[in-house]
Amino acid sequence: MGAIPPVCDFGWQAIDAVLPGIDGKSHSIFGHAGPNGLVVAFICNHCPYVKAAIPRIVRDANDLEAEGVGFVAINSNDAGAYPDDSFYNMKLFARTNGFTFPYLHDERQTVARAYGAVCTPDFFGLNSDLTLQYRGRLDAARRDAGPPGLRRDLFEAMKQVARTGDGPLDQVASIGCSIKWKDAA
């Protein structure tokens, strides 16, 4: 069974951090915001929910660019316990899936904890003030490809955020594999 994040905490002030990207450079999360907002997506390489959705995630990230919304993906999973989520495999996953956005490594898991990320994928849609306006699903397909014409929840919500600064009041939580936390010991 998948993990489900809480509902959107409208107006929560997002936190910036600098993380290493698969391109060998350090990236400020906020440095990738567009003039109308930013999506911070917690994903990983091995989760079946992410694997099923990744073509649609890449499509929506590309389409949101035209709306003035930036996109950044972060992998916070414990790669020691889940080698498929290693930094090396992040590079392969991004190349295989045609990422056009930064894919960052949160090895210490501090960013995932600061955001309260719960699952992969877990989407945080921020407005131009970098406050939370969307904490919902990509779409209704979950682990399936989905039928043609499937409503694009994240994309439609972020279009609204780009135009009004506010997210939709009705949001359906994402679902996915739980973040693979390192032992607290």
Disulfide bonds with the S-S distance in Angstrom:
none
